[in-house]
């Protein structure tokens, strides 16, 4: 059985690292759902979502390590 954590941290209690954790968790969820789906259309949608989350993670990490002017 596949278990996926669907909880999302509340915005008011979100810590600085929580957004990255959220993006990584949603990326993993999308990959799991894409792998578990039997319908090609649903699989394609979850795969696209996983790619979008991967792009957001990369952008978020780039912003966090970019030197401030």
ZIPEPE-V887240 format. One record per residue. N is the residue number from 1. RES is the residue in three letters. SS is DSSP state (helix for helix, strand for strand, loop for the rest). Layout:
n = (N | N)
res = (RES | RES)
ss = (SS | SS)
This chain:
n = (1 | 2 | 3 | 4 | 5 | 6 | 7 | 8 | 9 | 10 | 11 | 12 | 13 | 14 | 15 | 16 | 17 | 18 | 19 | 20 | 21 | 22 | 23 | 24 | 25 | 26 | 27 | 28 | 29 | 30 | 31 | 32 | 33 | 34 | 35 | 36 | 37 | 38 | 39 | 40 | 41 | 42 | 43 | 44 | 45 | 46 | 47 | 48 | 49 | 50 | 51 | 52 | 53 | 54 | 55 | 56 | 57 | 58 | 59 | 60 | 61 | 62 | 63 | 64 | 65 | 66 | 67 | 68 | 69)
res = (UNK | UNK | UNK | UNK | UNK | UNK | UNK | UNK | UNK | UNK | UNK | UNK | UNK | UNK | UNK | UNK | UNK | UNK | UNK | UNK | UNK | UNK | UNK | UNK | UNK | UNK | UNK | UNK | UNK | UNK | UNK | UNK | UNK | UNK | UNK | UNK | UNK | UNK | UNK | UNK | UNK | UNK | UNK | UNK | UNK | UNK | UNK | UNK | UNK | UNK | UNK | UNK | UNK | UNK | UNK | UNK | UNK | UNK | UNK | UNK | UNK | UNK | UNK | UNK | UNK | UNK | UNK | UNK | UNK)
ss = (loop | loop | loop | loop | loop | loop | loop | loop | loop | loop | helix | helix | helix | loop | loop | loop | loop | helix | helix | helix | helix | helix | helix | helix | helix | helix | helix | helix | helix | helix | helix | helix | helix | helix | helix | helix | loop | loop | loop | helix | helix | helix | helix | helix | helix | helix | helix | helix | helix | helix | helix | helix | helix | helix | helix | helix | helix | helix | helix | helix | helix | helix | helix | helix | helix | loop | loop | loop | loop)
